[in-house]
């Protein structure tokens, strides 16, 4: 797994897979139900288009963005979980950076749904390996 693969996965998801409603009533921040509006969508897309370092990756998985006002999950758009990027993030964190569960817990800056999902993945390593094998077979 590489950062480029993660970046390309998210970029494709955000550009081809799902788009925010282009309603002029909520061009900034969130719509009235809390979903990501176009300005925030563009900020998130910009983050993914520039993801190219382990420092950016740690920023993402540590939850630091949740206090910086970026909201990479897109409010109720749930970009991180619905895009199926979490297994890719876990793979990179565990296999490329060699983070143990304890190592990961030490860098969590703000607990988010993403950090909960990543921590849960440490208890299912065989499932992750099987998933990777299935993707290669397909």
N, C-alpha and C positions, 0 to 999 in steps of 0.2 A: 504494500500500500504506500502511495506517495501523496504528498500534499497536493500535487497537480491533479491526481485522480479524485481527491476529496473536493477540491475547488471545482473541477469540471462537473462532478456529480451535482453539486449544489447550484452551480450556474445553470446547468441544463434544467434542473427542477424548477428554478425560479423563472427562467425565461420561457421554456417550452411547456412545462408541466402545469404551472398554476400562476395566475396573475392577480394582482389586487384589482378590485373594482375601480375603474377610472371615473369615479363619481366626484364632481367638483365640490360636493358638500363636505367632503373630508379629504382634502388634498394634503393635509398635514397631520402627522401622528397616527391617529386611529379613527375608525368610523364609530358610530354610536353604539355598536355592539362590542367594541374593543378589538376589532380586527385591524391589521396593519393597513394603513393608507399608502398612497403612492410615494409620498416623500420619504417615509420610513422604509418602504420597500426598496427604493433606490439607494438609500444609505446601506441597507443590508446587502444588496447586490454588489455595491461598491466594495464592501468588506470582503466578500467572497472572491471578487475579481482580482483582489490584491493579496490574497492568502498565499504567502510564499516563504514563510519562515517558521521555525519551531516556536519562536516568540509569539507570532500571531496565533499559532495553534494553541499554545498554553493560555493565551488570553481568552480564547474561545472555550476551552474545556474547564478553565478555572472559574468561569462565571463572572469574571471581572467586568465584562460588557454590561451586565445587569445593573451595575452601579454607575456606569458611564453614560447612561441614557440611550444606548444603541438598541437594545432589545432585539438581539439576533433571532429570537423565537417569533418575532412579529406579532406580539400581543396574542390575541386568540387565533391568529393564523397558524400557530404551531408549526412554523417552518422547519424547525430542527427535528421534531419527532415525525411529522408526516412525510418528510423527504426521504426517510430511511437512511439518513447519514450517520446515525448513532453507531451502528456496527462498524462503519468505516473509521469513525473517530476512535472507537475503542481499539480497533486493530492497530491503528497508528500509535496510539498511546501505549498499548501493551507490547506490541511486537517491534515497533521501530524505535520507540523511546525507552523501552524496557521498564516502564513504570509498573510497580506492584500496586495493589490496592492501597497499601499504606502510603506509598509515594504519592499517589493521586490525591488521597485525602489531605495530605499536607499542602497541596497547592490550591485546594478549593478556596476561592476567595468569597464566593457567594453561592450558597446552595440553591440550585435551580432544578427544574425537571430534568434537564440534560445531565447534571451531575448525579442525580439519583439513578438515572438510566445507566450511566457509565459505571457507577459503582455496582449496580445489579449485574452487569455483564461479567464482572470478575468472578461471580459465582457460577457462571455458565460457560466457561472456556470450551468444554467439549462441544457445546451447541454452536459456538462461534466457528470453531474449526470445521464442523460438519457443514455449516452454511457456506463457508468458503469453498469447500470441496464441491458442494452442489452447484455453486456458481461456475466453477471451472468446468464441471461436467456438462452443464447446460450450454 
